[in-house]
């Protein structure tokens, strides 16, 4: 059993979506250090619309957070798409490509700026997101209704956020292919573990996302 944060970012902000920046190596180094300190075994690097990986001692799982036409979809595994264009691909198109590449497709934060839960795409799992513990009950009910397993991801953009939600992955080895297979096979357990500071931070995130949703007209925003 491995503890893996399946939703992290190697950058603080989305100032240039869809491509790597000079900050990515620094951000990933800080994130993996935080993950090690929190007792995790690995992190998945899932930047918005581009994949970024780097060889390092702490295990990292390749991934990408695709901005589909209806919300954000995590693609995790050995060969995620290197780049995507925000708002261009449908959920079904992303899932099909993910499976063709030996990856798993996970619905990210299903109750924040997303309508993925209303599609009939062949998702592999639903995420309990570390930024939205107020949605835990709804998300568990959604996963049960869809007959899908749950994963956990912190959605960390800053190192101190890593590990506030993570996934227990039942696999024989800690490789991208094994992690993807475990997700697709339902061999995962989602964990949300917030300390008092993170609970207060979540309340701030919730206010920010509500305000952003209002400014976006209440619909899905690619970023």
C-alpha positions in Angstrom: 0.0 0.0 0.0 1.4 3.4 -1.0 0.3 6.9 0.0 0.2 9.1 -3.1 -1.0 12.7 -3.5 -2.6 12.3 -6.9 -3.2 16.1 -7.6 -0.3 18.5 -7.2 1.1 21.4 -9.2 4.7 22.5 -9.7 3.8 26.2 -9.9 2.1 28.7 -7.7 -0.1 30.5 -10.3 -1.4 29.9 -13.8 0.2 33.0 -15.4 1.0 31.1 -18.6 -1.3 28.2 -19.0 -0.4 25.1 -21.1 3.4 25.2 -21.0 6.2 24.6 -18.6 8.0 27.5 -16.9 11.4 28.1 -15.3 9.7 27.8 -11.9 8.6 24.2 -12.4 11.8 22.5 -11.2 11.8 24.7 -8.1 8.2 24.1 -7.4 8.5 20.3 -7.8 11.6 20.2 -5.6 9.7 22.0 -2.8 6.6 19.8 -3.3 8.5 16.6 -3.1 10.3 17.8 0.0 6.9 18.6 1.6 5.6 15.2 0.6 8.5 13.4 2.2 8.0 15.3 5.4 4.3 14.4 5.5 5.2 10.7 5.1 3.9 10.3 1.5 5.4 7.8 -0.9 4.9 9.7 -4.1 3.1 12.6 -5.7 1.5 13.0 -9.1 2.4 16.2 -11.0 -0.8 17.4 -12.7 -0.3 20.9 -14.0 -3.1 22.7 -16.0 -2.9 21.5 -19.6 0.7 20.5 -19.7 2.7 17.6 -18.3 5.9 18.2 -16.4 8.2 15.5 -15.0 11.7 15.4 -13.8 14.0 12.7 -12.6 14.5 12.9 -8.8 15.0 10.6 -5.8 11.4 11.1 -4.5 9.0 9.2 -6.8 6.8 11.3 -9.0 3.9 10.1 -11.2 3.4 11.8 -14.6 0.0 13.5 -15.0 -1.9 16.5 -16.4 -5.0 18.3 -15.4 -7.0 18.8 -18.6 -9.4 21.7 -18.9 -12.1 19.9 -20.8 -15.3 21.6 -22.2 -17.1 20.7 -18.9 -14.5 20.8 -16.2 -11.1 19.6 -15.0 -10.1 16.0 -15.6 -6.9 14.4 -14.2 -5.0 12.1 -16.4 -2.4 10.1 -14.4 -0.1 7.3 -15.6 2.9 6.4 -17.7 2.2 8.5 -20.7 -0.2 11.5 -20.2 -0.7 14.0 -23.1 2.2 16.5 -23.0 -0.1 19.5 -23.7 -3.8 20.3 -24.2 -5.7 23.4 -25.1 -8.1 24.7 -22.4 -11.8 24.1 -23.4 -11.0 22.3 -26.6 -11.5 18.6 -25.7 -14.7 16.9 -24.5 -14.5 14.7 -21.4 -15.1 11.6 -23.5 -12.2 12.5 -25.8 -9.9 13.0 -22.9 -10.9 9.7 -21.3 -10.4 7.8 -24.6 -6.9 9.3 -25.0 -6.0 8.6 -21.4 -6.9 4.9 -21.8 -5.1 4.6 -25.1 -2.0 5.9 -23.3 -2.4 3.5 -20.4 -3.5 6.2 -18.0 -6.4 6.7 -15.6 -8.9 9.5 -15.9 -10.2 11.0 -12.6 -12.9 13.7 -12.2 -11.2 16.5 -10.3 -13.1 18.6 -7.7 -16.5 17.5 -9.1 -18.5 20.2 -7.3 -16.2 23.2 -8.1 -16.6 24.8 -11.5 -17.4 21.5 -13.1 -20.3 19.7 -14.7 -18.3 16.5 -15.5 -20.6 14.6 -13.1 -23.4 15.1 -15.6 -21.7 13.5 -18.5 -21.6 9.8 -19.6 -17.9 9.7 -20.1 -16.1 6.5 -18.9 -14.3 7.9 -16.0 -12.1 5.7 -13.7 -12.5 7.5 -10.4 -13.8 10.6 -8.6 -11.6 12.8 -6.5 -11.9 14.0 -2.9 -10.2 17.3 -3.3 -8.1 18.8 -0.5 -9.3 22.3 -1.2 -13.0 21.4 -0.9 -13.5 19.1 2.2 -17.0 20.7 2.4 -17.8 18.6 -0.6 -16.7 15.3 0.9 -20.2 13.9 1.6 -21.5 15.0 -1.9 -18.5 13.5 -3.6 -18.8 10.2 -1.8 -22.4 10.0 -2.8 -21.5 10.9 -6.4 -18.9 8.1 -6.5 -21.4 5.6 -5.1 -24.0 6.7 -7.6 -21.6 6.4 -10.5 -20.2 3.1 -9.2 -16.6 4.6 -9.2 -13.8 4.4 -6.7 -12.5 7.5 -4.9 -9.1 9.0 -5.0 -7.6 11.8 -2.9 -5.5 14.8 -4.0 -4.4 18.0 -2.3 -4.7 20.2 -5.4 -1.5 21.8 -3.9 0.0 24.8 -5.6 2.1 25.6 -2.6 4.4 23.1 -0.8 2.6 23.4 2.6 -0.6 22.2 0.9 0.8 18.9 -0.2 -0.7 15.8 1.5 -3.8 17.4 2.9 -5.6 14.9 0.8 -4.0 11.8 -0.7 -4.7 8.3 -2.0 -3.8 4.9 -0.5 -2.9 2.9 -3.6 -3.0 -0.9 -3.3 -0.2 -1.9 -5.8 2.7 -4.3 -5.8 5.1 -1.6 -7.0 5.2 2.2 -7.2 5.3 2.8 -10.9 3.1 5.1 -13.1 1.6 2.1 -14.8 0.9 0.3 -11.5 -0.7 3.4 -10.0 -2.9 3.9 -13.1 -3.9 0.2 -13.1 -4.8 0.4 -9.4 -7.0 3.5 -10.0 -8.8 1.8 -12.9 -9.2 -1.4 -10.9 -10.7 0.4 -7.9 -7.8 -0.5 -5.6 -7.6 3.0 -4.0 -8.8 4.7 -0.8 -9.2 8.4 -0.5 -7.9 10.2 2.7 -8.6 13.8 3.7 -6.4 14.9 6.6 -6.5 18.6 7.4 -5.0 20.3 10.4 -6.5 23.4 12.0 -4.6 25.8 9.8 -5.6 24.0 6.7 -9.3 24.0 7.8 -9.1 27.8 8.1 -7.3 28.0 4.7 -10.1 25.9 3.1 -12.7 28.4 4.3 -10.7 31.2 2.5 -10.4 29.0 -0.7 -14.2 28.4 -0.6 -14.9 32.2 -0.5 -12.4 32.8 -3.3 -13.9 30.1 -5.5 -17.4 31.3 -4.9 -16.4 34.8 -5.9 -14.6 33.5 -9.0 -17.7 31.5 -9.9 -19.8 34.6 -9.6 -17.5 36.6 -11.8 -17.5 33.8 -14.4 -21.3 33.8 -14.4 -21.5 30.6 -12.4 -20.3 28.4 -15.2 -17.1 26.4 -15.9 -13.9 28.4 -16.2 -11.0 26.7 -17.9 -8.6 28.1 -15.3 
